[in-house]
Amino acid sequence: MTVSERIKQTAAMKAFDYVHKDPDKNLPKLVDTIAKLDDSNSLTKQVGAVENVFLDQESNWRQLVLNILNDVDPGEVRHIFEALAVNNFLIGGQRRKEYREKDGCNIPTMSLMDPTSACNLKCTGCWAAEYGHSLSLTMGDMENVIRQGKEFGCYIYLYSGGEPLMRKKDLMTLCERHPECAFLAFTNSTQIDEEFADEMLRVGNFIPAISVEGFEKETDFRRGEGTFQAVMHAMEILRRKKLAFGISCCYTSKNAEFIGSEEYFDAMVNWGAKFCWFFTYMPIRKSAVPELMVTAEQRKYMYHQVRKFR
């Protein structure tokens, strides 16, 4: 990291630490500091949105930000802010801009990799099960991706699979070795226990996006009996330890009406999720179940529902 980058990092983190004294009052000052440090304009749009959020006392986004500051472990919030806002956008944004202008190519703001094809579930219509449990990236492979990514200004890494937490010890090792990065895993969450949650709390830069297909009937239909209750147990552990998590929803012809409903959005909030990813089911390979594909009307419905509740 250059001297200029360290100065940016120090100034931004001092402003962030000031926020916790009175988030409602001081957050606009943090936004102003970030805007002044953003040489590459990587956060210009987001900064403007955040400013508008805190002018509107009834804004859902304002409530979300304050909820995160109040409900999530302060160490994790600080760690994730530094990785996302400071490293990936203030510092990484400038690096990506320089490489883009120099080499005429786009540099991603985040990278996705599959640590393993292994999974402890066999969900209906999932292509991952066809690959068996023998395909995995080595620690050297994953380290190499992260090292190269950081050089080009990428500090956000997503894990898919298979089930990434089949290698949860390795993932924690990567979090520990690269504290300046943020890591997110799309996971069925059945591997989350007290011990692993404590590890997440220790490293502070790992966030799970938990796969849920709706309520119990819809989730267990695709993922197997008892999966929904296992997910609820994992969420209870994460809430209790004040760890941030989100939800990943795959909508199909069987569950679109449920996961697009106001009842389901309320449920996600009550479960403690801080964000949600929505994916449409795509039939791939021999395990494909074409009848799970959503109709045009269901896709339109999901589009409007997501925009309605955001």
N, C-alpha and C positions, 0 to 999 in steps of 0.2 A: 504494500500500500504506500502510495506517495505521500509526501508531506502535505500537499494540498488536500488529498483525500482524508488524511487523519484529522486535519483541521475541520473539515466538513463534518466528519463523524463526531468529533468532540462537541462541536457547537450544537448539532442536532440532538445528541443524547443529553446534554445539559438542559436543553429546552424541554425534552421529554420528561426528565426527572422533576422539573418545575411543575408540570401538569398535575401530578398526583397530589399536590398540596390542595388544589381546588380544581378538579377537572372541568366543572361547568364554566368556571371563569377563565381558566388558563389555557384551555385547548386552542382557542383562536390564536393565542400567542405562539403556540407550537406550529400551527398551520402557517403563520406568517414567517417564522424562521425557516421552515422547510422551503417555502416559496422563494425566499431570498437565496437559498443555497442551491436551488435547482438549475444549474447552468445548462443542462441538456434538455430542459423542459419535459422531462420524463413524467413528472407528477403534476404538470400544470392543470390538466383537466380534473384530476382527482382533488387537488388542493382547492380549486374553486367549488367543487361539489361539497367538500367538507365544510367550507366556510358557510355555504348556504344552509347546510344541515343544522348548524348551531345557531343560526338566526331564527329557525323555525322550532319553537318549543315543542310542537306536536309531531315532529318528524320521526318516522320509524327508525331512520338511520341514526339520528341523534340518540334515541333510546338504546339502540344496539351498541354504539360506541361506549356510552356510559355503563351499560350492562357488562360489557367486556372488562372495563376498568374496575368495576366493583366485584364481579363474580369470578374472574380468573386470577390465578396466582400472580402477584405483581412481578416476580422474577421472570415468569414465562412471558407476560405481556411485554416487558422491557426487551427480552431477548428476541421475540418475534418482531417487534417494531424495528429494532436495529437491523435485523436480517432483511426484512421486507422493504421498509421505507428508506432506510439509510443506505445499506449495502447494495440492495438490488436496484434501487431507483436513483438515489442521489449519486452514489459512486458508480454502480454498475451501468446506469443509464448513460453517463458520460463516456465510459469505456466502449459500450456498444455503439454509441454514436460515432466515436473515432474510428472503430473498425469498419463500420458501415460506410463511412466516407472514404476510408483508405482502400478497402477491398471490394466495395460495391456489392456487399451481401448483407442479408439480415441476420442478426444475432438474436436468438430467442431470449425472452425474459425469464423463462423457466424451462426445465428439461424433465422428461419423463423416462423412467426405465423400469423394467420388470426384474426384480432381484431373483425371482424363481418362478417356475411353472407349477410348482407344488401347491396343493390346496387341500385343506381338511374337509371341505364340503364338495358336493357335486350338484350344483344348481341347474335346474331345468333350463336347457337352451344355452348353457355357457360353453363356449369353445375351449376354454382353458383346460378343462378336464381331458381333452383329447391329447394334450401334449405330455401327459404323465408327470412324474415327479423328478425326472432326471435332468431337466434343463435349468441351469442356474448361472448367474453371473458370478465370477470370482470377486473377492474383496478387491483385488488389484484392478479388475475391470471397472468396478464402481468408483473406486478412488480416482482412477484415471479420468473418468467422465467428470467428476466433481472438480478435480484440479484444473482441467482444461476449461471447464465452464467458468470458474472463478476468474481465470485469466482474461476471458472475454467479457466479463461483467455479469455473469449469471449466478445468482445466489439462492435460487429456489429450485428444489428438486422434489418431484412427485414420484411415488412408487405405485405400480399396479402389479398385476400378476396373471395367474396364480394368486395366492394369498401372501402378500409381502411379509406379514408377521410370522410366517413359518420360519423366517430368519430374523426374528426380532432382536436377538443379541447382536448380530452383525449390524443391523440398522442403528442400534444405540451406539455402537462403536463409531460409526460414521458421523453420527450427531456429535459425539464427543470430540472427534478429530477435526471437525469443521464447524465450530461454534458460531462462525460468522454467517452460516447458511441457515435456511429454514427448510424443513422436510415435511412432506405430507404424504400419507399412505391411504389409498383406497382399500378398505379392509372390511372383512365380515365381522370383525371385533371379537370373535370367539376365543382369541388368544390373549385378550386383555385381562389380566388378573392384578391383584394387589401389588405383586412384585414388579410387574412391568410398568404399572402406573407410577410407582415410586421412581423407576428409572426415567420415565418421561419427565417427571417433575425435576429430577436431578439435572438432565441435560437441557431442558427448557426450550428446545427448538424443534420438537416433533409433534405434529398434529394429525390425528386420525380423522378420515372422512368415512363414517360408518355406513355400510350398505344396508338399507332398509327398503322393503318393497311396498310399504304401506303399513297396515296394522297387522295383527298376529296372523289372521287367515291368509292375507296376501303374501306376507313374508315367508311363512312356512310352506306355502304352495310351491314357491320356486326354490327355497333354500333348505327345506327339510324341517320336520317336526321338531319343535323346541328351539329353533334358531332365534325366533323373536324374543323369547324369554332370556336367552343368552345375551342378546343385544341389549335388552333393558338392564341386565345385570352389569354389563360393561359400562353403560352410560352412568349407572348409579355410582360406580367406582370413580369414574372420571369427574363427575359433579362433586363428589365428596372431597376429592383431592384438589378441587379448583383447577382442573386442567381443561383447556379449550378443546373442543371437538366439533366436527360438522357431520353432515349426513350426505350420503350419495344415493340418489334414487334412480333406478332404471325403470322407466315407465313402459308398460306393455298394454296390449289390448285387454288384459285381465285386471289391471290395477289403475289405469289412468284416471278414472273417475274418483278414486279414493285419494291418490297422492296429489291431485289437483284441487282437492276440496279445502274449504276454509277450516274444517275440522282437523284435517291433517296438518295444515300449516300451524294451527294452534298447538297441536300435539308436539310438533318439532320444537317449538319455543318452550313448551313445558318440560320436554325431555332435557333441555339445556343446550341444544345445538346453536352454534353461532353463525353457521352458514350452511348452504345446501347446494350440491351439484345435481343437475338433472340430466340424465342421458336417455335417449330413446333406444329401445331394444333393436339390435341388428343381428339377423340370423347369419351365422358364419360356420362353415365347415359341416361335417356330418351330424354334429350335435344340434344343429339349428332346428328351431321349432317355428316355422313360418307363421303359424296361427297366432303367435305372440306379437307379431308386428302390429303397431298401432295403425288405425285408419287415418285418413286425411282429416276427418272431423275431430278425432281424438288429439291429433297433433296440434290442430288449431286451438282446441280447448286448453291444452297445456300451455301453449304460448300466451294466451290471454290471461290465464290464471296466474302464471308466474309474474307477468307484468302488473297484474292487479295487486298482488300482495308484496311486491318488493319495496 
